[in-house]
Amino acid sequence: MKRNIYLRTIPIEEALARVKAVLDRKALLGVERIGADRAAGRITAEPVIARYSSPTFHSAAMDGIAVRAADTFMAREGSPVRLTPEKGFVFVNTGHPLPSAFDAVVMIENVVMDGEAATIEAPVAPFAHVRRIGEDIVATEMVLPRHRRISPYDVGALLSCGAFEISVYERVRMRVIPTGDEVMDFTARPTPGPGQVVESNSMLLAALADEWGMNCLRVPPVPDDPEALARALEEGLDSDAHIVVMVAGSSAGSKDFTKSTIAKFGEVLVHGVAAMPGKPSLLGVARGKLIVGAPGYPVSSVVCFERLLYPLACWLTRSEPRTRQTIAATLARSVPSRIGMTDFLRLSVGQVGSSYVALPLSRGAGSISSMTKAQAVTQLPPEAEGLESGTVVAAELLVDAGELARTLVCVGSHDNTLDILADMLMRRDPSMRLVSSHVGSMGGLIALKNGSAMLAGSHLFDPDTRDFNFPFLAKYLPGLDVLVVNLAIREQGLIVAPGNPKGIVGVADLARDGVRYINRQRGAGTRILFDHHLALAGLAPDRILGYEREEHTHMAVAVNVKTGAADCGLGVYAAAKALGLDFVPLARERYDLVIPEALRDDPKIEAVISVIAGEAFKEQVRALGGYGTDWSGRVMHPGMGLPGEE
C-alpha cells in the first residue's frame, strides 16, 4: 500500500516559526470582557486603568488615637503632652477613616490615659501611621499592562481600584479527535483483545490543556477511514475551536491519513520534527485555524503537545509559556542519543547528599509508565552522540522541588517487594518516595561507588564462600563502609508456561532443541545465578537458545513466557504466581539492601529500615508467594548465608 513520505524533518524552533508566519492570530483569537473576580489566569488584551485610588481616603494604619502632629511636638520622656478627647484626639482602629481635623496616629501602646485625657511622651510626624489617599494605587494610572497573565494577587488589586470588568483574550479552545481502527473508546470501559488498545491519549492531552488554562472538547474515536476522518476534521473546523488536534495517523504508515486529511482542507506546514520522541508531529493551517497531528504513541504525543502546541497556544494569547524550575542533576548511567535530533529524556530524580542524581527512564515513545515515574525531563542536544554516566544535565522539574528531598534513590536488582516498600514509605507522614533503576546487582554496587544512589538492591551469590553480597562488596567497593540489611529471602526458579508443556525440570533441559530461553541483563544477580547453575550442569552459554536475549525485571521475563515469546526464564516465584505461570524451584537466595554507612542516620534510610522490620511489610511480602521474611530488617554480616543453613 502507498505510504506517506516525511517532509524535511526540521528543528522545533523552525516548526514554530513556520506556523507563526502563516497563522493570523488576531483574526483567530478574539477578545472578551469578563469580570475581574474570575480573571485569574487570563491574559489582558489591553492596559487596565484604575477608576479609584487605593485607598480612597486617608486611613489609620494602626490602632491608637488620631492627633494633630503639631500638638505633639513638645512631648518628651518625663514631660508628656496632655490631650483632651474630641478636640485633642479621637480613638481610631486600623483602617478607619482619619478624621478631617487630624493628620497623624499615635499607636495605642504609646498612649497613657489620665482619666479621659491622653498623655504621650514622644512627638509624631505628620501622617505618621496613616495610609494616604492613593498610597497604593492612584486613579487613572495603569494597574496592569496588556499581555499580562493575571495572578490571584492581581484580582484583589483590580477590584480595589474599581476595574470590575476587563478585556482579556479568549481562552484557547481545542478539539481533540482520537483516530485509529485499533483504539477502543474508554467511555465504554472495554476489555482490549489482540491488536486493540484502550484510547487514552485524547484525555491525556485534554488534562494537559486544562492544566494550562485551555478549554478542550474530546470527541469519540474515528476509524482509519479517509472519508470518516475528513468529516471529523471538517466538523472541528466548523466548530468554535481555535485548534483541532488529530491524535495518531501522523507517521508514514500505509494507514496514516492525517497528513492527507489536513491537505484536503488546508496546508501542511510541518511533517516531522527533529525530536525524539515526537518526530512524526504534524502542523498545518486550514480555514485560519491551527491543525495539529499528534503522534499515536503517548510520550511522542506529549512531546508534540508540550513543545509545539503549547508554545503556539501561548503565542495566540500573547503570553509567555510557563517555565519549569530547572536543577543540575548527575546522570546515574550513560544514555545514547541520535545525532541531529533533540532527545527528550525523562528522569527519576532524588537527592543524594548535597547533589541531585537522575535515573534515566525508559526511552520508548509508547512507554506511558515513564511519564508517571518521571520527576524531571532533560534535553540531549542534537550534536550529542549520547551522555556518559556522571554527566551533569539541566533537568526541568515536573514536580515540586520539595519532593526531591523526600526521594530515595535505589539502584540495583529488581524485586517485586520494592513496590510494597515504595507504597509503605508513601503512607508515612511525611511521605517518602522510592525511585528505583533496575540495572542489576552489579550496576547497583557501581552506583554506590559513584555516589549515585542511597541504597542498592543486591543478591549476588559467591559459590566459593556460599555467601551473598559480601565477597562482591570486598572486591568492588573496597574502602567504602556499608550497612547491609536484608529485605527478604526469596525463591528463584525456572518460570514456565502453565502445565509446563516443554517438560522442563532443570537447567539441563534448556539445552534441548526447541526450548527458547529469556535471560536477564549482564550484571544482574539472577544472570550470575543462572551462569553458576549452567556451570554445575556442564553447559556452555552457547548451548542455550535465547541466552543473549535480555530483560531487566522478573516481571518482564514472566511476560515473555506468558505471551509465548519464550518457553522459560529464570526469576522469582512471585512473578510466576502473579501471571498464573508454573514454576520449577532452583535455589533460595538472600536479597539485601546495601547502604553507605555515612547515610545510616539519614531519616529516609531510617524510614526504610523501620518499614522492612515491621510486621505489616513482612505480611504483604509473604502474601506474594516465594518469600521468607525471617531476616527482613536485620543487619547482615559476612558468612551468614541463608536462614536454616550453616
TORZABA-110429 format. One record per residue (C-alpha): residue in one letter; x, y, z. Coordinates in steps of 0.001 Angstrom, whole numbers, padded with zeros to 6 digits, always signed. Example, Ala and Ser with C-alpha at 12.3 -4.5 7.8 and 13.67 -1.06 7.14 Angstrom:
! residues 2
A+012300-004500+007800/S+013670-001060+007140/
//
This chain:
! residues 646
M+000000+000000+000000/K+001062+003587-000571/R+002914+005170+002326/N+003389+008775+003371/I+006746+010400+002853/Y+008086+012734+005511/L+008710+016289+004564/R+012149+017509+005644/T+012473+016910+009370/I+013114+020308+010927/P+014090+021668+014367/I+011268+022523+016730/E+012106+026243+016610/E+011765+026282+012821/A+008460+024409+013011/L+007043+027031+015378/A+008291+029858+013161/R+006599+028376+010094/V+003208+028324+011801/K+003563+031825+013232/A+004397+033168+009784/V+001160+031813+008307/L-001427+031873+011100/D-003314+035154+011673/R-003692+035142+015433/K-005550+038449+015529/A-008286+037045+013325/L-008332+033663+015058/L-008414+034571+018745/G-010934+037165+019894/V-011131+039489+022894/E-013868+039394+025530/R-014928+041405+028574/I-015123+039456+031814/G-015473+040219+035496/A-012187+040796+037282/D-013356+038464+040020/R-012950+035484+037630/A-009985+036720+035632/A-007162+034798+037333/G-005053+033022+034738/R-006374+035053+031812/I-004264+037348+029609/T-005018+041070+029428/A-005810+042298+025923/E-005365+045974+026783/P-003973+048016+029691/V-006152+048146+032803/I-006646+051669+034223/A-007627+052362+037839/R-011013+054034+038295/Y-010458+054707+042016/S-007457+055416+044172/S-006498+052883+046796/P-007112+053750+049484/T-009784+056272+048558/F-009370+058131+051869/H-006723+058797+054485/S-006961+055901+056935/A-005418+054800+060193/A-002645+052265+059707/M-002580+051356+063418/D-004928+051075+066369/G-004481+054192+068505/I-005506+057831+068632/A-005753+060351+065795/V-003959+063600+066654/R-002620+066791+065115/A+001109+066227+064724/A+001836+069862+065678/D+000203+069263+069089/T+002762+066550+069904/F+005999+068334+069046/M+006737+069315+072668/A+006244+065787+074053/R+009313+064372+075824/E+010012+061454+078139/G+009161+062712+081625/S+007433+065743+080121/P+004332+064380+078341/V+001787+066278+076301/R-001760+066009+077609/L-004564+065835+075008/T-008282+066106+075647/P-010822+063924+073827/E-012539+065150+070654/K-010595+068420+070449/G-007131+066942+071047/F-007567+063332+069905/V-010030+060686+068707/F-009739+056917+069152/V-009284+055063+065810/N-008836+051460+064712/T-006746+050181+061825/G-008479+051023+058546/H-010767+053707+059995/P-011005+056997+058088/L-008749+059654+059577/P-010959+062447+060991/S-010521+065572+058896/A-009165+067655+061764/F-006219+065301+062399/D-003132+064322+060428/A-001345+061560+062386/V-001925+058471+064529/V-000208+057535+067800/M-000075+053784+068409/I-002230+052764+071355/E+000726+051199+073165/N+002379+054651+073282/V-000653+056290+074882/V-001204+056607+078651/M-004730+057511+079707/D-005142+060005+082540/G-008833+059841+083200/E-010404+060851+079901/A-007280+062646+078741/A-004471+061011+076773/T-000815+061664+077527/I+002076+060904+075160/E+005819+061185+075799/A+007125+061299+072200/P+006236+063503+069223/V+004852+062106+065944/A+005435+063391+062440/P+002623+064470+060123/F+000924+061430+058566/A+002729+059001+060848/H+000886+055647+060828/V-001542+056917+058211/R-002305+055319+054847/R-002755+058267+052494/I-005173+058542+049602/G-003639+056807+046589/E-000719+055463+048600/D-001138+052113+046810/I-002912+052982+043560/V-003794+056377+042108/A-006911+056792+039981/T-006181+056936+036207/E-002822+055143+036491/M-002206+051809+034768/V-002702+048867+037098/L-001801+046095+034644/P-000218+046285+031182/R-001544+044413+028188/H-000402+040800+027615/R-000112+040175+031367/R-001192+036841+032870/I-003493+037798+035735/S-002490+036364+039106/P-004737+035878+042147/Y-002982+038913+043677/D-003902+040963+040619/V-007575+040136+041136/G-007501+041874+044516/A-005823+044948+043038/L-008296+045154+040161/L-011331+045055+042405/S-009898+047519+044913/C-009334+050159+042211/G-012746+049720+040583/A-011640+047769+037478/F-014616+045450+037796/E-014556+044350+034143/I-011507+043939+031956/S-010678+042919+028389/V-008892+039597+028015/Y-008105+037235+025176/E-010421+034296+024768/R-009346+031020+026247/V-007828+028828+023578/R-010448+026258+022586/M-009155+022912+021430/R-010956+019965+019835/V-009265+016564+020122/I-010088+013789+017633/P-008654+010350+018535/T-008227+008125+015484/G-007419+004523+014642/D-009074+001186+013895/E-007304-000367+016876/V-008360+002130+019543/M-011319+001442+021824/D-013347+004232+023395/F-012513+004299+027119/T-016027+005556+027930/A-017340+002059+027153/R-014958+000533+029746/P-013761-002016+027146/T-011527-005056+027511/P-008999-004942+024656/G-008245-008023+022610/P-005214-008759+020435/G-004316-005717+018347/Q-006596-003408+020353/V-005753-000640+022835/V-007861+001478+025134/E-007732+005044+023791/S-006190+007345+026399/N-004112+009928+024549/S-007052+012253+023968/M-007783+012596+027680/L-004090+012892+028500/L-003917+015860+026145/A-007217+017229+027442/A-005874+017108+031005/L-002754+019000+029927/A-004925+021565+028174/D-006974+022025+031326/E-003829+022423+033434/W-002570+025097+031045/G-005812+027080+031001/M-007273+025915+027689/N-010768+024583+027042/C-010796+021162+025430/L-013533+019045+023821/R-012795+015424+023078/V-014883+013565+020502/P-015289+009765+020173/P-012600+007854+018242/V-012731+007925+014444/P-011636+004863+012412/D-008798+004883+009877/D-011133+005740+007022/P-010285+008775+004861/E-013921+009859+004491/A-014669+009494+008219/L-011505+011388+009108/A-012373+014168+006674/R-015850+014508+008192/A-014405+014662+011711/L-011870+017322+010735/E-014479+019374+008902/E-016728+019288+011972/G-013775+020519+014008/L-013111+023346+011564/D-016812+024307+011623/S-016844+024337+015443/D-015724+027215+017682/A-012351+025516+018273/H-009203+027508+017573/I-007050+024358+017399/V-008027+020934+016074/V-005848+018020+017176/M-005943+014696+015361/V-004359+012013+017525/A-002414+009265+015686/G-002113+008707+011966/S+000648+011303+011639/S+003513+008972+010776/A+004470+007365+007463/G+002471+004136+007616/S+000048+002939+004964/K-002908+003741+007236/D-001640+007114+008469/F-004109+009514+006866/T-003724+012663+008988/K-001401+014399+006552/S-003654+013793+003524/T-006733+014763+005540/I-005231+018120+006516/A-004167+018686+002909/K-007803+018351+001777/F-008773+021432+003774/G-005622+023493+004003/E-001837+023408+004031/V+000564+021033+005756/L+003383+023222+007100/V+005382+020688+009112/H+005591+016906+008812/G+008286+015656+011106/V+010390+017487+013680/A+013955+016775+014762/A+012929+015423+018158/M+012798+012010+019793/P+010154+011152+020843/G+007780+013350+018832/K+009316+013050+015368/P+006042+012304+013464/S+004347+015522+014628/L+002282+017387+012029/L+001351+021065+011895/G-000995+022639+009397/V-003403+025502+008837/A-006934+025352+007397/R-009683+027993+007385/G-007469+030166+009556/K-007222+027534+012304/L-004274+025549+013597/I-004378+021805+012980/V-002047+019514+014891/G-001334+015900+014028/A-000167+014383+017314/P+001679+011037+017164/G-000158+007979+018428/Y+002438+006881+020975/P+001728+008649+024280/V+005221+010013+025029/S+005549+011292+021452/S+002103+012837+021743/V+003059+014658+024933/V+006284+015977+023404/C+004250+017290+020456/F+001812+018922+022861/E+004363+020436+025224/R+006952+021587+022671/L+004734+022577+019730/L+001076+023032+020607/Y+001520+024720+023983/P+004020+027372+022763/L+001708+028124+019838/A-001311+028411+022148/C+000653+030878+024296/W+001594+032813+021167/L-002091+033054+020248/T-002889+034582+023650/R+000209+036837+023639/S+001541+035191+026781/E+004877+033688+027712/P+004927+029894+028111/R+005272+028941+031731/T+008718+027608+032512/R+009586+024833+034903/Q+012170+025033+037638/T+015491+023634+036438/I+018108+021929+038577/A+021538+020462+037864/A+021442+016672+038187/T+024057+013985+037633/L+023159+011066+035356/A+023438+007753+037168/R+024099+005858+033949/S+025078+006525+030356/V+022428+007172+027695/P+022734+007089+023891/S+021113+009570+021511/R+020789+010216+017802/I+022891+012850+016059/G+020739+015604+014595/M+017770+015008+016905/T+016803+016755+020137/D+016255+013847+022504/F+013796+014344+025377/L+014792+012059+028228/R+012567+011552+031275/L+014224+011121+034639/S+013602+009971+038163/V+015454+012378+040437/G+016459+012275+044075/Q+018868+013989+046391/V+021939+012000+047432/G+023964+014007+049917/S+024099+017573+048663/S+023653+016670+044978/Y+020787+015610+042752/V+021014+012272+040955/A+018992+011474+037826/L+017991+007959+036801/P+017147+007759+033076/L+013774+006113+032439/S+012583+004045+029504/R+013113+005768+026156/G+010199+004147+024319/A+007702+006517+022692/G+004938+004201+023892/S+006204+003925+027471/I+003471+005780+029308/S+004843+004477+032625/S+007959+006612+032069/M+005712+009670+032394/T+004115+008514+035635/K+007529+007742+037139/A+009313+010861+035889/Q+010105+013775+038163/A+012047+015672+035519/V+012886+015805+031834/T+016110+016832+030138/Q+017110+017515+026542/L+020026+015838+024847/P+021253+018305+022202/P+021223+017393+018505/E+025010+017408+018307/A+025414+014841+021108/E+026007+011141+020419/G+024909+010408+023965/L+025861+011349+027508/E+028161+009433+029810/S+027336+008421+033352/G+028345+011253+035663/T+027384+013989+033192/V+025596+016930+034808/V+022407+017836+032933/A+019787+020577+033252/A+016668+018807+034495/E+013277+020516+034140/L+011267+019543+037198/L+007838+018007+036667/V+007185+018007+040426/D+007666+020426+043283/A+011323+020692+044263/G+010434+019821+047853/E+009546+016301+046735/L+013146+015609+045749/A+014359+015991+049331/R+011934+013202+050290/T+013001+010876+047469/L+015149+007780+047960/V+017300+006739+045015/C+017617+002959+044765/V+019747+001429+042021/G+020320-002268+041534/S+018466-005527+041187/H+014748-005655+040573/D+012444-007274+043089/N+008657-007178+043443/T+008919-006362+047142/L+010295-002926+046247/D+006774-001961+045178/I+005490-002837+048656/L+008317-000862+050230/A+007566+002127+047978/D+003874+002071+048885/M+004510+001838+052624/L+007021+004689+052505/M+004385+006856+050809/R+001963+006085+053632/R+004260+007643+056191/D+003962+011213+057430/P+005850+012870+055895/S+005621+010609+052877/M+008786+009460+051117/R+009131+008389+047510/L+011263+005472+046397/V+012591+005678+042842/S+014481+002699+041509/S+016507+001862+038441/H+016770-001813+037567/V+020317-002239+036289/G+021213-005449+038107/S+023068-006070+041354/M+026470-005164+039918/G+025063-001945+038469/G+023781-001076+041935/L+027193-001538+043542/I+028783+000653+040876/A+026155+003333+041562/L+027052+003266+045264/K+030721+003549+044398/N+029996+006601+042221/G+027766+008233+044823/S+024754+007898+042520/A+022443+006036+044912/M+021408+005929+048552/L+020864+002181+048535/A+021311-000739+046179/G+019352-003983+045923/S+021707-006920+045597/H+021520-010742+045684/L+024963-011715+044388/F+025904-015318+045261/D+029531-016378+045587/P+029921-020175+045031/D+033330-020308+046703/T+032182-018934+050064/R+028473-019794+049602/D+027791-016298+050915/F+025800-013448+049452/N+026967-009951+048527/F+029891-009526+050963/P+032538-011138+048715/F+031467-008746+045944/L+031433-005753+048294/A+035001-006507+049318/K+036057-006751+045674/Y+034160-003852+044098/L+033659-001420+046997/P+036947-001523+048875/G+037223+001264+051401/L+033501+002083+051358/D+031865+001322+054698/V+028403-000084+054075/L+025421-001284+056055/V+023794-004433+054651/V+020164-005009+055628/N+018120-007988+054497/L+014947-007214+052597/A+013745-010791+052107/I+014758-014357+051379/R+013350-015353+048018/E+012973-018405+045840/Q+014389-018345+042311/G+013414-020877+039702/L+012516-021553+036113/I+009312-019784+035062/V+007416-021921+032534/A+004028-021913+030828/P+001015-023379+032686/G+001249-027160+032710/N+004957-026973+031804/P+004352-028163+028205/K+008081-028468+027473/G+008604-030720+030499/I+011397-028571+031929/V+012579-029867+035287/G+016084-028407+035479/V+018723-026271+033793/A+019950-029228+031709/D+016605-029303+029869/L+017265-025854+028454/A+019841-027304+026062/R+017172-029393+024298/D+016176-028448+020762/G+013251-026063+020554/V+013449-024707+024128/R+013636-020894+023985/Y+015137-019123+026990/I+014826-015483+028030/N+017779-014189+030056/R+018404-011303+032451/Q+020822-008495+031613/R+024565-008673+032242/G+025434-007814+035832/A+022085-008983+037196/G+022348-011296+040177/T+019808-013601+038543/R+022049-013959+035497/I+025062-014695+037696/L+022984-017345+039477/F+021958-018837+036121/D+025566-018939+034911/H+026508-020744+038152/H+023882-023418+037528/L+024940-023725+033884/A+028473-024448+035112/L+027165-027032+037577/A+025301-028707+034706/G+028383-028583+032495/L+026674-026404+029885/A+028211-023556+027907/P+026039-020465+027301/D+026020-021067+023539/R+024061-024269+024161/I+021098-022204+025375/L+018761-020862+022676/G+017979-017268+023689/Y+020862-016793+026125/E+021627-013409+024505/R+018000-012175+024764/E+017827-009931+027821/E+015178-008400+030056/H+015669-006130+033073/T+012991-007344+035522/H+011465-010588+036764/M+008044-009459+035571/A+009395-008805+032063/V+010777-012357+031990/A+007415-013707+033133/V+005542-011703+030479/N+007754-013218+027763/V+006764-016684+028950/K+003113-015692+029366/T+002875-014416+025784/G+004767-017342+024260/A+007789-015251+023274/A+009905-017649+025356/D+009420-021082+026891/C+011372-020426+030047/G+013214-017820+032076/L+014839-017634+035483/G+013001-015468+038004/V+011301-015268+041373/Y+008245-017335+042235/A+006174-014191+042873/A+006496-013166+039207/A+005290-016580+038038/K+002406-016535+040514/A+001332-013031+039520/L+000825-014102+035886/G-000562-017585+036548/L+002548-019414+035326/D+004190-022585+036579/F+007477-022609+038477/V+010344-025056+038831/P+012291-024210+042039/L+016033-023842+041609/A+017550-022005+044588/R+016895-019847+047626/E+018777-016586+047833/R+019180-013527+050036/Y+018087-010161+048669/D+019776-007385+050663/L+019813-003614+050609/V+023345-002194+050614/I+023558+001261+052195/P+026575+003542+052641/E+027350+003700+056357/A+027536+007508+056113/L+023799+007557+055363/R+022735+005309+058249/D+021274+008234+060223/D+019527+009836+057259/P+015777+009989+058106/K+014918+008384+054767/I+017202+005411+055434/E+015863+005114+058980/A+012362+005004+057498/V+013334+002203+055100/I+014792+000045+057869/S+011796+000725+060107/V+009343-000285+057384/I+011022-003542+056367/A+011442-004593+060002/G+007720-004100+060622/E+005193-006915+060604/A+002894-005123+058145/F+005618-005155+055482/K+006518-008786+056164/E+002905-009888+055926/Q+002473-008299+052496/V+005765-009759+051263/R+004810-013274+052335/A+001482-012889+050527/L+003345-012502+047227/G+004492-016109+047486/G+008010-017469+047363/Y+009405-015100+050009/G+010669-015616+053541/T+010895-012740+056000/D+012805-014355+058886/W+015659-011861+058498/S+013811-008864+056997/G+015178-005671+058561/R+018118-007498+060139/V+021690-006256+059674/M+023739-008826+057757/H+027363-009806+058317/P+029863-011826+056253/G+029341-015577+056333/M+025684-015554+057420/G+024481-017305+054256/L+020780-018189+054488/P+018431-018867+057412/G+018492-022532+058358/E+021853-023173+056672/E+025220-023382+058346/
//
